[in-house]
Amino acid sequence: SYEMTQPPSVSVSPGQTARITCSGDALPKRFAVWYQQKSGQAPVLVIYEDTKRPSGIPERFSGSSSGTMATLTISGAQVEDDADYYCYSTDSSGNPVFGGGTKLTVL
Amino acid sequence: EVQLVESGGGLEQPGRSLRLSCTTSGFTFSGYALTWVRQAPGKGLEWVGFIRSKAYGGTADYAASVRGRVTISRDDSKSIAYLQMNSLKTEDTAVYYCTRDQFASGYYMDVWGKGTTVTVSS
């Protein structure tokens, strides 16, 4: 079955840039989406269509995609960005797939 | 404001059934597909299934892990979606989220409910 691979954890100090990657063979032809999930809360959409940011999401969140890898970048990470981040896309047949999630620690 | 509120979770025994509801407001329910996603304790997100809008047939697709035991339905007159779960297994224990879907540029979920917890245990 199709898989999207994320690093289990990323750690940065406040004010640094955090980059979370997601690799998947279908990404050259499929958009990547990113969700933020804070502890005990529901996921929130932070990036869609590889690079677009929904209203209300801070500008420090950005997305990019090249080849089989999508990247979520948090420029100047804040303590409140400490959360799990999941990439999401569909495989070549349109079946939905979540990445395994990355725990971002900001401290 | 777009809102989705899940309900119906609780403690149920293996082999029994449970129906979850997703009550929505703030958008034209009939025009959207809706998805159910679950998250087992300490685990990642798992897609359960989704139901298309009536304009696209109103049919549902399911993950292989639940196919044959789960049915998703919708009542456009009440703006509610349902997840009927039969023959419950302990591995169905999870928080179940309902989401509103977007399809313009590929299928993804843009708004999530807060979730309802299902515990399957004897």
Chai-1 contact restraints between the chains, C-beta under 6 A:
chainA,res_idxA,chainB,res_idxB,connection_type,confidence,min_distance_angstrom,max_distance_angstrom,comment,restraint_id
A,F31,B,S105,contact,1.0,0.0,6.0,A-B,restraint_1
A,F31,B,G106,contact,1.0,0.0,6.0,A-B,restraint_2
A,V33,B,Y108,contact,1.0,0.0,6.0,A-B,restraint_3
A,A42,B,Y97,contact,1.0,0.0,6.0,A-B,restraint_4
A,A42,B,W112,contact,1.0,0.0,6.0,A-B,restraint_5
A,A42,B,K114,contact,1.0,0.0,6.0,A-B,restraint_6
A,A42,B,G115,contact,1.0,0.0,6.0,A-B,restraint_7
A,P43,B,W112,contact,1.0,0.0,6.0,A-B,restraint_8
A,L45,B,D110,contact,1.0,0.0,6.0,A-B,restraint_9
A,Y48,B,Y108,contact,1.0,0.0,6.0,A-B,restraint_10
A,E49,B,S105,contact,1.0,0.0,6.0,A-B,restraint_11
A,Y86,B,L45,contact,1.0,0.0,6.0,A-B,restraint_12
A,T90,B,Y107,contact,1.0,0.0,6.0,A-B,restraint_13
A,P96,B,W47,contact,1.0,0.0,6.0,A-B,restraint_14
A,F98,B,L45,contact,1.0,0.0,6.0,A-B,restraint_15
A,G100,B,G44,contact,1.0,0.0,6.0,A-B,restraint_16
A,G101,B,G44,contact,1.0,0.0,6.0,A-B,restraint_17
